[in-house]
């Protein structure tokens, strides 16, 4: 069930688990990630703990997905904000709203992997760096 969160002074509204079309999500990802290839998001969202979308009017301007292990762990994936909506705190709002929702749904730990250039962003979201391993498959 979609849940609206409070909007700040601008007209961007965050919603938890709204219905989103592949068209909307692919348009956002194509605008945000130059190498994005159109895909079906239904299989991903069907396995998600939750997701948070940011709309300005009828346009999807931000998104974050929260995957889960089915237990105490959730994982931040696909944090995305349209280039023309960046540097205004929207990404931080999305991740924090996702963290709140993950907590409300029973997660006790929230993980995120990121490139070194994004460390400051994720620290503003409340994360602290930890040692982790990664294997590209």
Phi, psi and omega in degrees: 000132180288142179227126178279144174247161183300138177264144176280199184300328178282181185262022178275129181245129175265138179226135178271126176055045174285162172289129179231139179269158174301322179302312180298311183294318178295323177297317178297311183293323178295322178290331188263329185233103186306331183264009180296136174249136180309139184212167173268124180270348183305315179297323179292309183294332180292340179254006183276151170289316179190172172212158179233132179243146175244125177242139169243106190066230179266002184264130174285118183245352179199158184199144167216140181249145178238108176275168182215156172267002182086002181228236187275352187249136173232159187224129177280127178225150169060034175300118187219131174227133178306142181307323182282359178242007183279165175066029178231010178091001183294318179300318178297317178301316180299311183294317179295321177295321176296319178297316177301315181293319178299317178298314181297334181265010172104355178290145179245343178227135177241122183253152171210139171254142180205160175284152182309325181295344181260006183302315180299318179301309183289333172294320176296334177282349179110000180279153171240145181294144174222162174282138179211163177249154180215133177234117177283129181255000000 
